[in-house]
Amino acid sequence: MKLTTASQMRELDRRAIEEEGIPSIDLMDRAAEGVAQAVGQLLPLPLRRGKVAVVCGTGNNGGDGIAAACLLAGKGVSVRVFLVGAEEKMTPDAREEARRLLECGVSLEAFDSEDTAQRSWVLGCQVLVDALFGVGLSRPVEEESAYGRAIALINRAPAAVVAVDIPSGIDADTGRVMGRAVKATCTITFTGMKIGHAVAEGALYSGVVRVWDIGIPQKAHRGLLCPVQTVEEDFARWALPRRAEDGHKGTFGKVLVLGGSRGYTGAPYLAALGAARSGCGLVFLGVPEGIWAIEAAKCDGAMPFPLPGKEDAGRVDETALPALLEKMEICDVLALGPGLGRDASTDWLIREVLRQVEKPVVLDADGINALEGHIDVLDGRKGRITIVTPHEGEFARMGGDLTGGDRVGAARAFAADHGCYLVLKGHRTLTAAPEGNVLVNTTGGSGLAKGGSGDVLTGVIASLLAQGAPAVQAAALGVWLHGRAGDLAAQRLTAYGMTPKDTADALAAAIGEIV
């Protein structure tokens, strides 16, 4: 699903009103229908037994909430509407909806956080409607302001919360919390999802997001570019490489995994297992000679081979370069970094491999760490396929900047600046391409927050690349499959009890859902 920015939504509204001649009050009334429907689904039957509180602001988002309250009152719902802010600041459409509300027998009440009767109603109702800000919020909500106190009261209430357009306090373009934000049970958004619904804290605060059509004509969308989208099952099904019925092991790609060191024998094994479980024809595993016997005993779907290095350190070093380059001549993709460990000679080897290997590289873990202070090596691979898979700490070590709270913007900028495909791991992992498009993953949970999960992901992405998937599809699909496999493992074993190997083992079932 394409994700829009706040400015794009304002432009769509403008086109609908000014170019298509749709009265703005009509758009508000249509939006209110979606909000009222969502509230009704959360109330007990018959609806006349329901108690609802609508907490609204002075803008058009507040007008949506007021209009919804009027519809609910018409169905016999007991509803009270509280206005946060000065009535004289209300927009013309919101003021008109307030007039209609009064005709329905419901008055607009000034919000007072100290009013015992108001607090009792809010804390005792079954559904709360958050109609404070919408996508127009431009500055943080101060805790001690009337808006901050209203949000605190909403969050304290045990009722289900329906947010209008986006939870108040969430930045529509970044998903970050602007001081204080409403935690919604569900969000009714209009025309399309916003970036803030899908990323950062916004993905957690929005609850279940439903898109409600308010009647903006499709032609109003002309020329509106939406370079950010979610990755869901339909994308995964489309992106999965097809397997030829008459194919053989060479048909489905050859991956070389370079990883492992003393004390980190699980990482290369998990990367190789991820590659094998996701369809790769041949998986080679280059590891330090000192741990080769361990890997050989573990692996039944990959072919480990020993590499020279510092025996006392249990790591590969520069002496492994010729053997690696020779092996890459028969392989299609290199997965570089899982468990390699760090010292000066290993870091040198990683950078030299990146300089000399022309074929696609998936860079993870210590492969990424070796770029600290040497980002020029990554820049030197522009024109070649490099997929970099950092978590936020590794991203910062490479020079990525997340201090502004805009993960999408930071990921897009890094990929464009360095000519790579960036997989920024975390809740709602992002895949950013050098061309500027960003894909937001929708699978996975806390069960993946365990050492070794990223190694499985590295293997999956490398496998998909080797099978012929274009880089952005291989990365985004790999993240989706890995997350879905984690979901399936968690269903069987719980997020507490599952391991990265369980995720790898569940890849077959995840793929089975989309073939």
N, C-alpha and C positions, 0 to 999 in steps of 0.2 A: 504494500500500500504506500502511495506517495505521501510524504509529509510536507506540510506547508509552514511558512513563517507567519508571524503576526502581521507583518507588512503586506504579505501576499493576500491574507484574508481581508485586510482592510481594502486592498485594491479590488478584490472580487466583489465586496459589498458596494464599493463605489460604482463599479461597472454595472452591477445589477440595478442600482437605484438611478444613476444618471444616464446610462446608455440604453438599458433595457426597460426603463420606465416602471420598475417595480417599487411601489411605496415602501419606505423603510419600516413603517409600522406593520406592513404585511409580513415582512421578513421576521420581525420580532414575534408576531403572533404564531407564525409557523414554528419558530424555535420553541416557543412556549408549549406547543403541542407535544414536542418530543420530551421536554422536561416533565410535563404533567403525566405523560404516559409512563415514564420511568418511575415517578413517585407512586403512581397507582399500582404498579407491579410489586412494590415493596410494602404496600399497606395491606392490612387484613381485610377480608370480605365480611360483611358488606362495607363499602368505602365510607359510609357515614360514621363508622366507628373509628375512623382514622384521625390522628392528630398530627399536624404538620406545622413546622416553623420555616418560614422563608426569610433568610437574612440577606438583604440586598444593599447594593451601593447606589450611587446617584447616576451612574452611566447606563448605557444600553444593556449591559449585562444584568444590572438591577432591574431594568425594564422587562427583560426576559423572565426573570423570577416573579415579578409582580403579575405579569400576564399569565404565567403558569398557576399562580395562586388563585386567580380569578376562575380559571378552568376547573381547578380542584374544588373550589367553593361551590361551583355550579353542580358538582356531582355529590354534594352533601358532606364533603370532607371538612372537618374543623381545622381551619388554617388561620394563622396569625402571621403578619408580615412586618418585619422590623427593618427600618431604614437607618443605615449607618452613614452619617454625613448630613450636610445641610440640605433641606428640601429645595431651597432656591437654586441649588447647583444641579438639580436633576436635568437630564436632557429632555428635549420636547417630547420624544416618543415615550420615555419613562414616565413623564408627567401625565401623558394621555392614558397610559396603562393604569396609573394610580387613580385617575378619575373613574375609569371603568371598574376598577376594583371596588371603589366606594359604592358604585351602583349595584355591585354584587352583595353588598352588606358587610364588607370587610374594610376596615380602616387601615391606613398606613401609619404605623407607630414608630416614633423616634426610638432608636435603640439606646438603652441605658443599662450598662453592665451591672449597675448597682441595684436595679429594680428587681426585687425579690420575685414578683409575679412573672416578670419576663423570663428570669432565669429558670424558674420552676417550669414554665411552659417548654422552653428550649430543652431542658434536661429531661423532661417527661414525655416528649413527643416521640412518635415512631419513626418519622422521616424528617430530616433537615435538608433544606435546599440552600446551597452556597451560591449566591448570585452577587458577590461583592465586586469582583474586578473583571473577570474574563481575561482576554489576551492583551488588554491595554495597560497592564501594570508596567510602570517604568522605573520605579524606585523601591527600595526595600520597605517592608511593612514594619514599622516600629512597634515593639512589644507593648508599650504603654499607650499607644494611640488607640482611638476607638476601634479602628479596624483590627489592630493587634488583639485587643480584648475580645472582640467578636469572634475572631478565629480561634482563640484559646477556648472560648465557651463551646464553639462547635466541636472542637476536638475532644473536649471533655465529655460531651454527651454520648450516651450509649446508643443513640439512634443511628440508623443507616443514613448516609450522607450522599446526596446527589449534587455533584458540582455542575454548574452551568458553563459549558464551553471548555474550561480548564480550572482545576482547583485554585482558588484565590491564594496568591503568594508564590505561585510557580511561574517562572519565566517561560513564556511560550516558545522561545527560540532555543533555549539551552536545557530546560528541565530543572534548573537549579532553584533551590528555595531562596526567595527574596526576603530574608529576615524571618518571617513566620508564614506557614502555609497550612491550608486545610488538607486533612487526610480524608479522601473521599472513598465511599463504597463503590460508586460508579460515577462516570463522567459522561454527560451528553454533550457532544461537540457537534459543530454545524459545518456541513459541506465536506470537510475532510479533517483528518487528524493533524495535529500540530507536532512539530519536532519535540516540544516539551512533554507531550504525552508518552513518548517512547524512550526517552533517554534520561540518565541521571536520576535524581530524586523524583522527578515528575512521573517516571514510569511506576514508581512505588506509590506515590500519593494519589494518582489518578484512579486507581482501582480498575474496574472493567470499563473500557472506553467504547462507547457506541456512537457511531456517526449518524446524524439525523439530517436528512435532506430538507433544506428550507426553500428550495425552488429556484436557486440561481442557475440560469440556463448554461448548458455545456459550452456554448460559444463564448461565454464570458471568460472562460478559462484559456482562451487562445493566447499563445505566447508566454504563458505563465510557466516558467521552468521550475521543476521541483527536483533538485539533484539528490535529495535525501529520501530514502524509502525503507520500509521494513522488509525483512526476509521472513517469509512464511512458507507454508507447505506448497503453495502453487509455484513459487519461485524455485524451491528445492526440487520439485518434480521436473520442472523445465531445465534446470541447470545440470542435473545428474547425467554424466556421460553414458551413452547407450553402449551396450555390449553386443558385439557381433556374435551371432550364433556359431560361426565357424572360426572364432578367434582362438588363439593359443596364448601361452604365458607371455610371449614376447609382444603380443598385440596390445596388452593392457598395461604396458609401461614398466619401467625399471627405476626403482628409487634406491639411492645410496643414502643411508643414515650415517653421519659421522658424529659420534658422541661417546659418553662414558668416561669414567675415571675411577680410581680407587675410592670407595665410599658412595659412588653414584652409579651403581650398576643397573638400577631399575629404569633410569631415564631412557637410555637408548633402546632397551627392550620394549618399553611401552610405546615409543615412537615407531619402532618397527612393527609392533602388533597393530597399532592404529592404521598403518599403511596396508598391512595384509588384510585386515578386517574390512577395509573400505574398497577393495577391488583391485589393488595393484597386482600385476602379474609376477614380478620378481622384486624382492626386497633384499638388498645387501646391507650389512651392518658392519661398519669399520670401527673397531674399538682398540684401546691400548692392549698390547700383548699381555700385560699382567692381569687383565680381567677377561681375556678371550674365553677361557675355559668356563667361566661363570655364564657368559652370554650364550655359549654354545649349548650348555645344559638347559638354559631357559627357553631358547628359541626353537619353535617347530614350524614357524611360518616365514622365517627369514634365514639368511645365510651369513653368519658372523665370520669375519676374517680379522686376523691380528695386524696391528700397526705398530711400528717402532716408536719409542719415546723414552721418557725418563722413568726408568724402572723404579727408582727410589720414590718418585712422586706419584707413580701410577697414572700418568697422563701422557698423551701424545705431544710431540713437539715438532720442530721444523723438519726433522728427518723423515717424517711421515708424508711429506708433500709429494714426492715422486709417485709413491704407491697410490695416493688418493687421486692424483691427476690421471694416472693410468686407468684406474677403475671407473672414473667419470667418463672415459671415452666410450664405455659400453652402457652407461646409464643415462636416463633422461632428466632426472631431477635430483638435486642434493638437498637433504634435510640436515642442517648444520647447527650444532650447538647443544643438544640435550645432554646434560651431565658432564660436559667436557672438563669442568673445573677451570681454574684460572692461574696462570703464571705468565711471565713475559714471553716465553717461547711458545706456549699454547696460543696466547693472544696473537702473536706474530703469524702463526700458522693459519689461524682463522682469517686474518686480514689478507694474507697472501692468497688463500683459496678464493676469497671473494674477488680479488683482483684478476685471477687467472681463469676461473671457471666461467665459460660463456653461457652455459645452460642455466635453466631456472634454479633458483635457490630459495628454500624456505629457511629463514633465520630465526632461531629461538634461543632463549636462555643465555648460556655463556657465549654463544655466537653474537648475541646482541651486546652483552657486556663488553666484549672486545672492541666495540666501536666507540666506547667512552673516550672522548678526546680525539677520535679518528673518524669523524662523520664523513670526511672527505672520501673514505673508502667506499661508503655507500653511494655517495654522489658519483663516484667513478663508474658505478654500474648502471647509470642512466642509459636507457636503450636496451638493457637486458632485464629479464624478469626477476625481481627480488620481492618476496613476500616476508615482511618483518612482523613478528607476533609478540610484542612486548606487553607485560602488565604495566600498570601506571608507574611503578618505580623504575623499571627498565626504560620506559618511554622518557622519563625525566633525565635519566643518565645519558640518553642519546641526544638530549637537547630539546625534547618536546616540552611544551609549556601548557600546563593545565591550571595555572594559578587563577585564570579568569573564570573558571567554572564552566567553560564551554568545550565539552569533549568533542562534539561534532566539528566545531570550528578548528580546534587544535589538530585533530586527526586529518582533516582536509588540508590544512596548511602544511603539515609535515609531509604528507604523501606528495603534494604538488611540488614542494621545495626540493625534495630529494629523489623524485622520480621513482618511488617505490609503491608497493601495495602494502598498506598498513592495517594490521589486525590489532586494534587496541582492546585488549582483553579486560573483562570486568563484567559487572551486571549490565546487560544489554550491550554485548561486545559490538564494536564498530569495525566495519571494513571500509577503508577509504582508498580510492584509486587516484593516480596522478592527475587524471582529467577533472577531478573535483567532485565526482559522485560519491556518496556515502551510503552504506547499507547497514541497517540496524537489526541485530539479531533478536529473535523473540523466544528462543528456547533456552533451556538450562536453568539451574538453580544452585542452591548453596551446597549440594552434594558434590559439585565440581570444584569447590574451594579446598582442594587437597593437593599436596605435592604429587606431581606426576600427571595430573590432568592435562596440563599444557603440552606435555610430551606426546600424549595420544593425539591431541589436536594437530600438532606439527606433522605427525605421520599421515593423518587423514588428508590434510591440505596437499602435502607432497604427492600422495597417491592420486588424488583427483587431477592434479597438474599432469602427472605422468600418463594418465588415461586420456589426456587431450582437452580437458576443460580449460577455457581461457582463465587468465590469472584472477580476475575479479570474481568470476563465478566459482573457481576452485576455492578461493579464500572464504567467500560468503557462504557457499554451500557446506564447506568443511566445518565452519563454525556452527551452522544450523544442525548438521548431522550429529556433531559432537554434543551439542546441547540437548538434542532430542534423545540421543542414547543415554545421556545423563539422567534425563527425566524418566526414561523407562527403567533404568537401574534403580533410581530412587523409589519408584512405585513398588518395586520388588523387595528392596533391601532397606529403604529409608535413606534420607540424605545423611544420616549419622553413620549408617553401616556400610554404605557402598564405597568401593575403592576405584581408582583409575582403571584398573584392569576390568572391573565390572562394566565400566563405561565402554571400554574397547569391545568387550564381549557383546554388549547390547547394540553395537553398530549395525549388525546384520538385521536386527528387528527394526531399527530406525530406517534403514534403507528399504526394508520390506514394506513400509508404510507408503512409500512414494513411487515404487516401480510399477 
